[in-house]
Amino acid sequence: MRKLPALLGLAALLVGPSHAAGPSAVASMDRSLWPEPLNSPAAFDRASRAELLAFGHALAASEKLGDDDLRDELKLKQLDRGAVDHMRSIYWQRLTSNYQLAAAHCQPADAFCTRVTSEDDFKKTADHFTVAEGDRYTAWFKAAGDFHRTYLDELLRLASLFPQISSEVDTYSPRELSGNELPDRHFLLTFDDGPTRADGNTDKLLAVLRQRQLTATFFLLGAPLQARLQQTPAAQLAASYQGMCVGAHGWEHKSHSSWPEWQDSVERTIALVHDSLPGSYAPLFRPPYGQRRADSGPFFDAQGLRVVLWNIDSQDWSSKVDADQVKQRVLTLMLLWRRGVILFHDIHPKAQAAVPWLLDHTADSGVDWVDCHAFPGS
């Protein structure tokens, strides 16, 4: 396999291995400011239209910034304007399509219901989007402006760094799965970095999922799995994951972009997961930090693996957000993107509170929690 330019590894090292290209500020949203429950598909669509317009408004505003101002906004030393504009064009397409879905059954008198027949229509509507002072949505609108500016900064920062520092922000080929392939209102739960020791956060989360009759895809690290197998018999651990889908996350949480042994890491972890959890094994791989080499596709194909990224990042690993902020962030992004792969980490406790809350708050909204076995490649 040919090697990428040395710049790739150097750039990853400069950003730092522990947080890769993570944001300096994490967007969080107080959903209590939205004045209605999501207790029907129509209510979900109304809230979705609002979030789409708010994000579009932030996106339109960002396009008016000069390169120096945008670079400072994203806290970057250098700005790749071409990469940023590429992702902006993708976001405008997705926003327009999602808004048309969310507005398909609304009436002109309904909140946030505007006839949009083209991307230009949506851009103009979003650019001029506002809520009058004293309106029942005013408090939400003010908070949404802050959320979507911060969230957009998260995305555009990743866009400017890609592909020198790869991430979930974009894919290298259709073989890589991001969550954008799912149908409208369909969401897959995924959890990284486990397993923890017996009776730890992984076991507690598995109990929550079973109680709520949910399946999910777990991306396990080889070293923690090996340690857990020294504590828990393989048959017992296999029973714990029964009904779930289990892929691999590498032997340890290191970026592939600067790790010469990344192929060995993949192969060792896949073998251990397959042999110890055969009933739950899924030929799926998630690269740590979403960082993988641009020329790695043939290797994964030869291994019979699909790379799985995500398009809804809970940021539950971050100390900048608590469990309450995590669940409200995820719900806001579900309303925005209307489909996707949700990233949590079972080694942290926040998902144990977030998942039941998300189920309860979308129970009658038409959301479909995807059976992990139905996900492509599983």
C-alpha positions as CSV (number, residue, x, y, z in Angstrom):
1,M,0.0,0.0,0.0
2,R,1.4,3.4,-0.9
3,K,2.1,5.8,1.8
4,L,0.4,9.2,2.1
5,P,2.6,12.3,2.1
6,A,4.4,12.8,5.4
7,L,2.3,15.9,5.9
8,L,-0.7,13.7,6.9
9,G,1.1,12.2,9.8
10,L,2.7,15.5,10.8
11,A,-0.7,17.3,10.7
12,A,-2.3,14.7,12.9
13,L,0.5,15.0,15.4
14,L,0.3,18.8,15.5
15,V,-3.3,18.6,16.4
16,G,-2.7,16.1,19.2
17,P,-3.6,12.5,19.5
18,S,-6.0,12.7,22.4
19,H,-8.6,15.0,20.9
20,A,-7.6,15.0,17.2
21,A,-9.5,17.8,15.5
22,G,-12.0,18.3,18.3
23,P,-13.7,21.7,18.7
24,S,-12.7,24.3,21.2
25,A,-16.3,24.9,22.1
26,V,-19.1,22.2,22.0
27,A,-22.6,23.2,20.9
28,S,-25.3,22.5,23.4
29,M,-29.0,23.4,23.4
30,D,-31.7,23.7,26.0
31,R,-34.6,21.9,24.5
32,S,-37.0,23.2,27.2
33,L,-37.0,26.5,25.2
34,W,-38.9,24.7,22.4
35,P,-42.5,25.3,23.5
36,E,-44.0,22.1,22.3
37,P,-43.6,18.3,22.8
38,L,-42.5,16.2,19.9
39,N,-45.6,14.1,20.3
40,S,-46.5,13.5,16.7
41,P,-44.8,13.3,13.2
42,A,-46.2,16.8,12.5
43,A,-44.7,18.1,15.7
44,F,-41.3,16.6,14.8
45,D,-41.5,18.1,11.4
46,R,-42.3,21.6,12.8
47,A,-39.3,21.4,15.1
48,S,-37.2,20.1,12.3
49,R,-38.1,22.9,10.0
50,A,-37.1,25.4,12.7
51,E,-33.7,23.8,13.2
52,L,-33.0,23.5,9.5
53,L,-33.8,27.2,9.0
54,A,-31.6,28.2,12.0
55,F,-28.7,26.1,10.8
56,G,-29.1,27.5,7.3
57,H,-29.1,31.0,8.7
58,A,-25.8,30.3,10.4
59,L,-24.4,28.8,7.2
60,A,-25.5,31.8,5.1
61,A,-23.9,34.1,7.6
62,S,-20.6,32.2,7.5
63,E,-20.4,32.6,3.7
64,K,-20.3,36.3,4.2
65,L,-17.1,36.1,6.2
66,G,-13.7,36.8,4.6
67,D,-11.0,34.2,4.8
68,D,-9.2,35.9,7.7
69,D,-12.4,36.3,9.8
70,L,-13.4,32.7,9.1
71,R,-10.0,31.4,10.0
72,D,-10.2,33.2,13.3
73,E,-13.7,32.0,13.8
74,L,-12.7,28.4,13.3
75,K,-9.5,28.9,15.4
76,L,-7.2,27.6,12.7
77,K,-3.7,28.6,11.7
78,Q,-4.5,28.1,8.0
79,L,-7.9,27.9,6.2
80,D,-8.6,25.6,3.3
81,R,-11.4,27.7,1.7
82,G,-11.9,25.2,-1.1
83,A,-12.5,22.3,1.4
84,V,-14.9,24.5,3.4
85,D,-16.9,25.6,0.3
86,H,-17.1,21.9,-0.8
87,M,-18.7,21.0,2.5
88,R,-20.9,24.1,2.5
89,S,-22.3,23.0,-0.9
90,I,-23.1,19.5,0.5
91,Y,-24.8,21.0,3.6
92,W,-27.0,23.2,1.4
93,Q,-28.1,20.2,-0.6
94,R,-28.9,18.2,2.6
95,L,-30.7,21.1,4.2
96,T,-32.9,21.7,1.2
97,S,-33.8,18.1,0.9
98,N,-34.5,17.8,4.6
99,Y,-36.6,20.9,4.7
100,Q,-38.7,19.7,1.8
101,L,-39.3,16.5,3.7
102,A,-40.2,18.4,6.9
103,A,-42.5,20.8,5.0
104,A,-44.2,18.2,2.8
105,H,-47.4,18.2,4.8
106,C,-47.5,21.6,6.5
107,Q,-49.9,24.3,5.7
108,P,-48.9,27.9,4.9
109,A,-50.3,29.1,8.2
110,D,-48.1,26.5,10.1
111,A,-45.0,27.7,11.9
112,F,-41.9,27.8,9.7
113,C,-43.8,26.5,6.7
114,T,-42.5,28.1,3.5
115,R,-42.8,26.7,-0.1
116,V,-39.3,25.6,-1.1
117,T,-38.9,24.2,-4.6
118,S,-35.1,24.6,-5.0
119,E,-31.9,25.1,-3.2
120,D,-31.9,28.8,-4.0
121,D,-35.4,29.1,-2.4
122,F,-34.1,27.5,0.8
123,K,-31.0,29.6,0.9
124,K,-33.0,32.8,0.6
125,T,-35.5,31.6,3.2
126,A,-32.8,30.7,5.6
127,D,-30.8,33.8,5.1
128,H,-33.8,36.0,6.1
129,F,-35.0,33.7,8.9
130,T,-36.0,35.4,12.1
131,V,-38.6,35.2,14.9
132,A,-40.3,38.4,16.2
133,E,-39.6,39.5,19.7
134,G,-42.4,38.2,22.0
135,D,-43.2,35.3,19.8
136,R,-43.7,31.9,21.5
137,Y,-40.5,30.8,19.7
138,T,-38.4,33.8,20.6
139,A,-36.5,32.2,23.5
140,W,-35.8,29.1,21.3
141,F,-34.7,31.3,18.4
142,K,-32.1,33.1,20.4
143,A,-30.6,29.9,21.9
144,A,-30.7,28.2,18.5
145,G,-28.7,31.0,16.9
146,D,-25.9,30.3,19.4
147,F,-26.1,26.5,19.0
148,H,-26.0,26.5,15.3
149,R,-23.2,29.0,15.0
150,T,-21.1,26.9,17.4
151,Y,-22.1,23.6,15.7
152,L,-21.3,24.9,12.3
153,D,-17.9,26.0,13.5
154,E,-17.3,22.4,14.7
155,L,-18.1,21.1,11.2
156,L,-16.3,23.7,9.1
157,R,-13.2,23.3,11.2
158,L,-13.2,19.6,10.4
159,A,-13.9,20.5,6.7
160,S,-10.9,22.8,6.5
161,L,-8.6,20.2,8.0
162,F,-9.9,17.4,5.7
163,P,-8.2,15.4,4.1
164,Q,-4.9,16.4,5.7
165,I,-6.6,15.3,9.0
166,S,-9.4,13.0,8.1
167,S,-12.6,12.8,10.1
168,E,-16.2,11.9,9.9
169,V,-17.0,15.2,8.1
170,D,-16.7,13.6,4.7
171,T,-16.2,10.1,3.1
172,Y,-13.5,8.9,0.7
173,S,-15.9,6.6,-1.2
174,P,-19.4,5.2,-1.2
175,R,-18.0,2.1,0.6
176,E,-17.7,4.3,3.7
177,L,-20.9,4.6,5.7
178,S,-21.8,7.8,7.5
179,G,-25.4,7.6,8.4
180,N,-26.6,9.9,5.6
181,E,-27.5,6.7,3.7
182,L,-30.4,5.9,6.0
183,P,-34.0,6.7,5.2
184,D,-35.8,9.8,6.7
185,R,-36.3,9.6,10.5
186,H,-34.1,6.4,10.8
187,F,-31.3,6.5,13.4
188,L,-28.7,3.9,14.5
189,L,-27.2,3.9,17.9
190,T,-23.5,3.2,18.1
191,F,-21.0,3.0,21.0
192,D,-17.2,3.2,20.9
193,D,-14.2,2.3,23.1
194,G,-15.5,-0.6,25.2
195,P,-15.7,-2.9,26.8
196,T,-15.3,-1.7,30.4
197,R,-14.6,-4.1,33.3
198,A,-17.4,-6.3,34.6
199,D,-20.4,-4.4,36.0
200,G,-19.0,-1.2,34.6
201,N,-20.5,1.3,32.2
202,T,-20.7,-1.1,29.2
203,D,-22.7,-3.7,31.2
204,K,-25.0,-1.0,32.6
205,L,-25.6,0.4,29.1
206,L,-26.3,-3.1,27.7
207,A,-28.9,-3.5,30.5
208,V,-30.5,-0.2,29.5
209,L,-30.7,-1.2,25.8
210,R,-32.3,-4.6,26.7
211,Q,-34.8,-3.0,29.0
212,R,-35.9,-0.6,26.2
213,Q,-35.7,-3.4,23.6
214,L,-33.1,-1.7,21.5
215,T,-30.2,-3.0,19.5
216,A,-27.0,-1.1,18.8
217,T,-23.6,-1.4,17.2
218,F,-20.6,-1.5,19.5
219,F,-17.1,-0.8,18.2
220,L,-14.7,-2.5,20.5
221,L,-11.0,-1.8,21.2
222,G,-8.8,-4.9,21.2
223,A,-6.8,-4.2,24.4
224,P,-9.9,-3.6,26.6
225,L,-11.6,-6.6,25.1
226,Q,-8.6,-8.8,25.9
227,A,-8.5,-7.5,29.4
228,R,-12.2,-8.1,29.9
229,L,-11.8,-11.7,28.6
230,Q,-9.3,-12.3,31.3
231,Q,-12.0,-11.3,33.8
232,T,-15.1,-12.7,32.2
233,P,-15.4,-16.1,30.4
234,A,-15.9,-15.7,26.6
235,A,-19.3,-17.4,26.7
236,Q,-20.5,-15.1,29.4
237,L,-19.3,-12.0,27.6
238,A,-20.9,-13.3,24.4
239,A,-24.2,-13.6,26.2
240,S,-23.9,-10.0,27.4
241,Y,-23.7,-8.8,23.8
242,Q,-26.3,-11.2,22.5
243,G,-28.7,-9.4,20.1
244,M,-26.2,-6.5,19.6
245,C,-23.8,-6.0,16.7
246,V,-20.2,-5.8,17.5
247,G,-17.5,-4.4,15.2
248,A,-13.9,-3.3,15.7
249,H,-12.3,0.0,16.7
250,G,-8.6,-1.1,16.5
251,W,-6.4,-2.5,19.2
252,E,-5.9,0.8,20.9
253,H,-7.3,4.3,20.4
254,K,-4.6,5.7,18.1
255,S,-5.0,7.6,14.8
256,H,-4.2,5.6,11.7
257,S,-2.8,8.6,10.0
258,S,0.4,8.5,12.0
259,W,0.5,4.8,13.1
260,P,2.6,2.4,11.0
261,E,1.0,-0.6,12.6
262,W,-2.6,0.3,12.0
263,Q,-3.2,-2.6,9.7
264,D,-2.0,-5.1,12.3
265,S,-4.2,-3.3,14.8
266,V,-7.3,-3.8,12.6
267,E,-6.5,-7.5,11.9
268,R,-5.8,-8.4,15.5
269,T,-9.0,-6.7,16.8
270,I,-11.2,-8.3,14.1
271,A,-9.8,-11.7,14.9
272,L,-10.4,-11.3,18.6
273,V,-14.0,-9.9,18.2
274,H,-14.9,-12.6,15.7
275,D,-13.5,-15.5,17.8
276,S,-14.8,-14.3,21.2
277,L,-18.1,-12.9,20.2
278,P,-19.1,-14.9,17.0
279,G,-22.8,-14.5,17.4
280,S,-22.6,-10.7,17.5
281,Y,-19.7,-10.1,15.2
282,A,-20.4,-7.6,12.3
283,P,-17.7,-7.0,9.7
284,L,-17.6,-3.3,10.4
285,F,-14.7,-1.0,11.4
286,R,-14.7,2.4,12.9
287,P,-11.4,4.2,12.8
288,P,-10.4,6.0,16.0
289,Y,-11.3,9.7,15.8
290,G,-12.7,8.9,12.4
291,Q,-9.1,9.2,11.1
292,R,-8.2,6.8,8.4
293,R,-5.8,7.0,5.4
294,A,-7.1,8.0,2.1
295,D,-5.6,5.0,0.4
296,S,-7.0,2.5,3.0
297,G,-10.1,1.4,1.0
298,P,-8.5,-1.6,-0.7
299,F,-7.2,-2.9,2.6
300,F,-10.7,-2.8,4.2
301,D,-12.2,-4.3,1.1
302,A,-9.7,-7.2,1.2
303,Q,-10.6,-7.8,4.9
304,G,-14.3,-7.8,4.0
305,L,-14.9,-4.7,6.2
306,R,-17.0,-1.6,5.8
307,V,-15.8,1.6,7.5
308,V,-18.6,3.1,9.6
309,L,-18.4,6.8,10.5
310,W,-21.2,8.9,12.0
311,N,-23.1,12.2,11.3
312,I,-24.4,12.9,14.8
313,D,-21.7,13.3,17.4
314,S,-23.0,13.3,20.9
315,Q,-19.6,14.7,22.2
316,D,-20.3,12.6,25.4
317,W,-16.6,12.1,25.9
318,S,-16.1,15.8,26.4
319,S,-15.9,17.3,29.9
320,K,-17.4,20.5,28.3
321,V,-20.9,19.0,28.3
322,D,-22.8,17.0,30.9
323,A,-25.3,14.2,30.4
324,D,-28.2,16.6,30.2
325,Q,-26.5,18.7,27.5
326,V,-25.5,15.6,25.6
327,K,-29.1,14.3,25.2
328,Q,-30.4,17.7,24.2
329,R,-27.6,18.2,21.7
330,V,-28.4,14.8,20.1
331,L,-32.1,15.5,19.8
332,T,-31.4,18.9,18.2
333,L,-29.1,17.2,15.6
334,M,-31.7,14.5,15.0
335,L,-34.2,17.2,14.1
336,L,-31.6,18.9,11.9
337,W,-30.3,15.9,9.9
338,R,-33.4,13.7,10.2
339,R,-31.4,10.5,9.8
340,G,-28.1,9.2,10.9
341,V,-25.6,7.2,12.9
342,I,-25.3,8.5,16.4
343,L,-22.0,8.3,18.1
344,F,-21.8,7.6,21.9
345,H,-19.1,6.0,24.0
346,D,-20.1,3.1,26.4
347,I,-17.0,3.7,28.5
348,H,-18.7,6.9,29.8
349,P,-21.9,7.0,31.8
350,K,-23.7,9.8,29.9
351,A,-25.3,7.5,27.3
352,Q,-27.1,5.6,30.0
353,A,-29.1,8.8,30.8
354,A,-29.3,10.1,27.2
355,V,-30.7,7.0,25.4
356,P,-33.8,6.5,27.5
357,W,-34.5,10.3,27.4
358,L,-34.2,10.3,23.6
359,L,-36.6,7.4,23.3
360,D,-39.1,9.0,25.6
361,H,-39.0,12.4,23.8
362,T,-39.4,10.9,20.3
363,A,-41.8,8.1,21.2
364,D,-44.7,9.4,19.1
365,S,-42.8,11.4,16.5
366,G,-42.4,8.8,13.8
367,V,-38.7,8.2,14.6
368,D,-37.4,4.7,13.8
369,W,-34.5,3.3,15.8
370,V,-32.8,1.0,13.4
371,D,-32.1,-2.6,14.2
372,C,-28.4,-2.9,14.0
373,H,-28.7,-6.1,12.0
374,A,-30.5,-4.2,9.2
375,F,-27.7,-1.6,8.9
376,P,-25.6,-2.0,5.7
377,G,-22.7,-4.4,6.1
378,S,-23.9,-5.8,9.4
